[in-house]
Amino acid sequence: MKPPLLSVVVPVHNVEEYLEDCLRSVAEQTLAAIEVVMVDDGSTDGSAAIAEAFAARDDRFRLVRQKNAGLSAARNTGVRHTTPTVPYLAFADSDDFVVHDAYERMVASLESTGSDLVTGNVWRLTGQGRQQAWQYRWLTSTRPRTHITRDPRLLADRVAWNKVFRRSFWDAHAFAFPEGKLYEDTPVMIPAHHLAGSVDVLHEHVYYWRVREGSITRRRTDVTGVRDRIAACEQVSAFLGEHGDAEQRRAYDASCLHDDFGYFLDGLPMGGDAYRAAFLEGAGAFVDRAGEGVLEGLPVELRIKWRLVRERQMGELLAVLAFERANGTGVFAVEGPPGRRRAAYPGVRGASARLARTDVPAVARLVEARWGADGKLRLRGYAYLRNLPAGSARQQLKVGMVRAEGGGRGGGPCRCGWFPCGRSPCPRRR
């Protein structure tokens, strides 16, 4: 048997329903030269027996047992039990599974480029089937030897299990997952991206991430969860600050407010007093430190909510969330004269509701283009300013034409059709 090229660490805890599929997906990889360290983290179901059976019939698999200490501790234990001279390292969570040729493709990429890590696209697996994981919708092309400083979209690549690491790189920086904390991937993965000499990005899917939906609501209103998530984001933000990358830090802080904390923000109506207090304390401190400059880059509906968090206005924040549940996100009227526009959210007054010009952009849509029997090109469409009244039929719309080649411009009157909101198309609600 060839010596292994890749060590795979699989932490195991009470996943007997899914573990067989996970381990089989690793065992049947087209890259056969692997070693697999399974760490039973104090399972109380049949998971350990399933792992033991794999180790008995496939000598590439080894089982390590420990008292329950959490996912991070199990991963760290697994790394310590791998063979340090094996050149590459990967992680797989025991309720997920790996695309059959993923490790072969990822190792081949690192062998070709010399990069320190490779990351790949992810399927999200639910009871409704598989979908593209929204965190990786941007991943549409393969990019070898890139870096997070050249491609800031990699700030969204915060999980361990869709990657293969060069083992010498992992050991040189003494990476370890923070034990006793939830959301353990981010404080390791973002620094790894920054410390890497280069990173390979594969647009092909390499991993199936299983979302167990029954626990989503519970996690969304968990006091420990919100505290650990905010602490993880603060840790990464501090790392970026210490490494002198102010632009990346601002982008990361904005992504936390847009994505990471938004999950818990939406849970406020369901959470109790302790949860709301923990959220307001942690998220409020994060917004205080991030500053208005980060808020100004967010969509208006998020910016208003985070300004209320900064002002510690929980009552007004809950009113805005209730309004959005009833009417939809980003659906609001605009009040005030030009230059002093504000979003008309219930209970929101003053600077928290102010709008910038970019918050009410001009939108134009072409619905139809056809040549008539008379040889004339007829265009049909509509234009509007987001969230502003459509106005009266006395308003005029002017259409401009630009030649595809050779330049030149022309203009002419346009006959308009007006649609009351609620009919199709309904521009104000698109």
Secondary structure, DSSP 8 states (H G I E B T S, - for coil): ----SEEEEEEESS-TTTHHHHHHHHHT-S---EEEEEEEES-SSSHHHHHHHHHHH-TTEEEEEE----HHHHHHHHHHHS-TTSSEEEE--TTSEE-TTHHHHHHHHHHHH--SEEEEEEEEEETTEEEE-GGGTT--S-EEEE-TTT-GGGGG---STTEEEEHHHHHHTT----TT-SS-SHHHHHHHHHHSS-EEEEEEEEEEEE--GGGHHHHHT-HHHHHHHHHHHHHHHHHHHHTT-HHHHHHHHHHIIIIIHHHHHTTTTTS-HHHHHHHHHHHHHHHHHH-HHHHTTS-HHHHHHHHHHHTT-HHHHHHHHHHHHHH-TT---EESSTTS-EE--TT--GGGGB--GGGS-EEEEEEEEEE-TTS-EEEEEEEEETTS----TTS--EEEEE-SSS--EEEEE-------TTSSS-GGG-
